[in-house]
Amino acid sequence: MRKLTGSPELAQKVLNLRRGGLHFDVIADQLGLTATAAKALFDQAMAEHDPEFQRALETDRLDRLHAALWPRAVKGELDAVDRVLRISERREKVAAVPKVNEHSLRKAFDQSAKTSAELNPDWDAALVEAGRKIADRVDEAVATGEGQELTKALYLIPHLNNVLREMLATPASRTNAQGSTPTAPRDGKLAQLRAIQGARKSS
């Protein structure tokens, strides 16, 4: 195997082959390298370009694949038509500018948890963490903007609402709590648990 020299010329060769869609194992075989060395040279070549270059590289690759399939697609070959459509969808995703994840739902949930007078930091830790995970997942999906993932994440909203209700962090849950009357005796299980917690804190 040829030793890794790190030369710009070799790095450019790796970049050109990768631009053609070749896997690093194939590039390594062609240039007499290890796959690890080929990947390192690719990273070296990429580091010399601005962050938008990776997107341009992928777009160029998709354009060439599109051009190769187009003659068959316009003749009505269904498999080529299907692949052209898939390439077009992929190109749209690559060209889209990523949105900044502002974590707005997570921030709102944390504010609700912070101001809830009913939460017990020790007993309700799992409940709060579950709400945070759901909020993070929704924020991530909104930031990526991909339709299917966004739809899946939105199905989590009812689960988040359930967490908020358990925290008495919705108007309806607070109203119901204020209007309800205690049904358990003062010396019930909840009172016993609170007494145990108080004893531990005082000890």
C-alpha positions as CSV (number, residue, x, y, z in Angstrom):
1,M,0.0,0.0,0.0
2,R,1.2,3.5,-0.8
3,K,1.9,5.5,2.3
4,L,-0.3,8.5,3.1
5,T,1.6,11.6,2.1
6,G,-1.1,14.2,2.7
7,S,-0.2,15.9,-0.6
8,P,-2.8,18.3,-2.0
9,E,-2.6,16.5,-5.4
10,L,-3.5,13.1,-3.8
11,A,-6.2,14.7,-1.7
12,Q,-7.7,16.2,-4.9
13,K,-7.6,12.8,-6.6
14,V,-9.6,11.4,-3.7
15,L,-12.0,14.3,-3.9
16,N,-12.6,13.8,-7.6
17,L,-13.2,10.1,-7.2
18,R,-15.6,10.7,-4.3
19,R,-17.3,13.3,-6.5
20,G,-18.0,10.5,-8.9
21,G,-19.9,8.7,-6.1
22,L,-17.2,6.0,-5.4
23,H,-17.0,4.5,-2.0
24,F,-13.9,5.0,0.0
25,D,-13.0,1.3,-0.2
26,V,-13.0,1.6,-4.0
27,I,-11.1,4.8,-4.0
28,A,-8.5,3.2,-1.7
29,D,-8.1,0.3,-4.1
30,Q,-7.6,2.5,-7.1
31,L,-5.0,4.7,-5.4
32,G,-3.3,2.1,-3.4
33,L,-4.4,3.5,0.0
34,T,-6.3,2.2,3.0
35,A,-9.9,3.3,3.3
36,T,-9.0,5.2,6.4
37,A,-6.3,7.1,4.5
38,A,-8.7,7.8,1.7
39,K,-11.2,9.3,4.1
40,A,-8.5,11.4,5.7
41,L,-7.4,12.8,2.4
42,F,-11.0,13.5,1.5
43,D,-11.5,15.4,4.7
44,Q,-8.2,17.3,4.0
45,A,-9.5,18.3,0.6
46,M,-12.9,19.3,2.0
47,A,-11.2,21.5,4.6
48,E,-9.8,23.7,1.9
49,H,-13.2,24.7,0.8
50,D,-16.0,26.7,2.4
51,P,-18.9,25.0,4.1
52,E,-21.1,25.3,1.1
53,F,-18.8,23.2,-1.0
54,Q,-20.1,19.9,0.3
55,R,-23.6,20.9,-0.7
56,A,-22.3,22.0,-4.1
57,L,-20.5,18.7,-4.5
58,E,-23.6,16.7,-3.8
59,T,-25.7,18.8,-6.1
60,D,-23.2,18.3,-8.9
61,R,-23.2,14.6,-8.4
62,L,-27.0,14.5,-8.5
63,D,-27.0,16.7,-11.7
64,R,-24.8,14.3,-13.5
65,L,-26.9,11.3,-12.4
66,H,-30.0,13.2,-13.6
67,A,-28.4,13.9,-17.0
68,A,-27.4,10.3,-17.4
69,L,-30.9,9.0,-16.8
70,W,-32.8,11.8,-18.6
71,P,-32.7,10.4,-22.1
72,R,-34.2,7.1,-20.9
73,A,-36.8,9.0,-18.8
74,V,-38.1,11.0,-21.7
75,K,-38.5,7.8,-23.7
76,G,-41.0,6.7,-21.1
77,E,-38.9,4.0,-19.3
78,L,-40.7,3.8,-16.0
79,D,-37.7,2.8,-13.9
80,A,-35.7,5.8,-15.3
81,V,-38.7,8.1,-14.6
82,D,-38.9,6.9,-11.0
83,R,-35.1,7.4,-10.5
84,V,-35.2,10.9,-12.0
85,L,-38.1,11.9,-9.6
86,R,-36.1,10.5,-6.7
87,I,-33.0,12.4,-7.7
88,S,-35.1,15.6,-8.0
89,E,-36.5,15.1,-4.5
90,R,-33.0,14.5,-3.1
91,R,-31.7,17.6,-4.9
92,E,-34.4,19.8,-3.3
93,K,-33.4,18.6,0.1
94,V,-29.7,19.2,-0.6
95,A,-30.4,22.7,-1.9
96,A,-32.6,23.6,1.0
97,V,-30.9,25.9,3.6
98,P,-31.0,24.2,7.0
99,K,-33.1,26.0,9.6
100,V,-31.7,27.0,12.9
101,N,-33.1,25.0,15.8
102,E,-34.3,27.6,18.2
103,H,-35.5,25.0,20.7
104,S,-38.6,27.1,21.2
105,L,-40.8,24.3,22.4
106,R,-38.1,23.0,24.8
107,K,-37.7,26.5,26.2
108,A,-41.5,26.8,26.7
109,F,-41.6,23.4,28.4
110,D,-38.8,24.2,30.8
111,Q,-40.5,27.5,31.7
112,S,-43.7,25.6,32.5
113,A,-41.7,23.1,34.6
114,K,-39.9,25.9,36.4
115,T,-43.0,27.7,37.4
116,S,-45.1,24.7,38.3
117,A,-45.8,24.7,42.0
118,E,-47.0,21.1,42.0
119,L,-43.8,19.5,40.8
120,N,-41.6,17.6,43.2
121,P,-37.9,17.7,42.0
122,D,-37.3,14.2,43.3
123,W,-40.4,12.3,42.5
124,D,-41.3,14.0,39.2
125,A,-37.9,14.0,37.6
126,A,-38.9,11.2,35.1
127,L,-42.0,13.1,34.2
128,V,-40.1,16.3,33.4
129,E,-37.4,14.5,31.5
130,A,-40.0,12.7,29.4
131,G,-41.5,16.1,28.5
132,R,-38.1,17.5,27.6
133,K,-37.4,14.5,25.3
134,I,-40.6,15.0,23.4
135,A,-40.1,18.8,23.1
136,D,-36.6,18.2,21.8
137,R,-37.8,15.8,19.2
138,V,-40.5,18.2,17.9
139,D,-38.0,21.1,17.8
140,E,-35.5,19.0,15.8
141,A,-38.2,18.0,13.3
142,V,-39.4,21.5,12.9
143,A,-35.8,22.7,12.2
144,T,-35.0,20.0,9.6
145,G,-38.3,20.8,7.9
146,E,-38.7,17.3,6.3
147,G,-42.3,16.5,5.8
148,Q,-42.4,12.9,7.0
149,E,-40.3,13.4,10.1
150,L,-42.2,16.6,10.9
151,T,-45.5,14.7,10.7
152,K,-44.2,11.9,13.0
153,A,-43.0,14.5,15.5
154,L,-46.4,16.3,15.5
155,Y,-48.0,13.0,16.7
156,L,-45.9,13.5,19.9
157,I,-47.8,16.7,20.8
158,P,-50.7,14.8,22.5
159,H,-48.2,13.0,24.6
160,L,-46.5,16.3,25.6
161,N,-50.0,17.7,26.5
162,N,-50.5,14.7,28.8
163,V,-47.2,15.5,30.5
164,L,-48.3,19.1,30.9
165,R,-51.6,18.0,32.4
166,E,-49.9,15.9,34.9
167,M,-47.8,18.9,35.9
168,L,-51.0,21.0,36.1
169,A,-49.5,23.2,33.4
170,T,-52.6,23.6,31.3
171,P,-55.5,25.9,32.1
172,A,-58.0,23.1,32.1
173,S,-55.9,20.9,34.4
174,R,-55.5,23.8,36.9
175,T,-59.3,24.6,36.8
176,N,-60.1,20.9,37.4
177,A,-57.6,20.8,40.3
178,Q,-59.0,23.9,41.9
179,G,-62.6,22.6,41.6
180,S,-61.9,19.1,42.9
181,T,-62.4,18.0,46.5
182,P,-60.1,15.6,48.2
183,T,-61.4,12.0,48.2
184,A,-58.6,10.4,50.1
185,P,-58.2,10.7,53.9
186,R,-55.4,13.0,55.1
187,D,-53.5,10.0,56.4
188,G,-53.6,8.3,53.0
189,K,-50.7,7.0,50.9
190,L,-49.8,10.4,49.5
191,A,-49.7,12.0,53.0
192,Q,-47.5,9.2,54.2
193,L,-45.1,9.6,51.3
194,R,-44.9,13.4,52.0
195,A,-44.2,12.7,55.6
196,I,-41.4,10.3,54.7
197,Q,-39.9,12.9,52.4
198,G,-40.1,15.6,55.1
199,A,-38.4,13.3,57.6
200,R,-35.5,12.6,55.2
201,K,-35.0,16.3,54.5
202,S,-34.9,17.1,58.3
203,S,-32.6,14.2,59.1
